[in-house]
Amino acid sequence: MSRVQLGGVLALMLLACALTWQVQGWHLERQLAQQAHACARQRQAQAESASAQLLAERQQRVGLEQQMQASDQLHYQELVDAREYQARLRDRLATADLRLSVVVERNAAGCTTLPSAASAGRLDHDAVRARLEPAHARRIIAITDRGDQGLIALRACQAYVRALAH
């Protein structure tokens, strides 16, 4: 084989190697582009999933806030109603429109001389009641007022805890 032929073969081999190298580069670039595109699609899907989850959590939080606000309004109204009722009760006690009384045993010592409330011609089978002094009645009403407010606050706290538990 002559030098020219050997040079031609060598040139063809170098050309084949260069061409193979170039084709492999293109193939690798295409694979890398496909991988990058797949990664981008995966990141996009993850971002959309995270966004949907955040939106669902936000809607849930808004719903819970609305429930809490409605519950607060309900319990506040109950508290206002209880205070108004207690105020009317105190006013009725102050004007002697209402008198509180307690049941007294008939055989209790010192209570045998209480007059019965029976009218003429009728037997009295009801329990004997003694009326309380207005000052004592006001103290009892104040105590029950605080108790009512405490119960309303307790119901509000229980409703809040139940709402959070759900």
Secondary structure, 3 states (H helix, E strand, C coil): CCHHHHHHHHHHHHHHHHHHHHHHHHHHHHHHHHHHHHHHHHHHHHHHHHHHHHHHHHHHHHHHHHHHHHHHHHHHHHHHHHHHHHHHHHHHHHCCCCCCEEEECCCCCCCCCCCCCCCCCCCCCCCEEEECCHHHHHHHHHHHHHHHHHHHHHHHHHHHHHHHHC
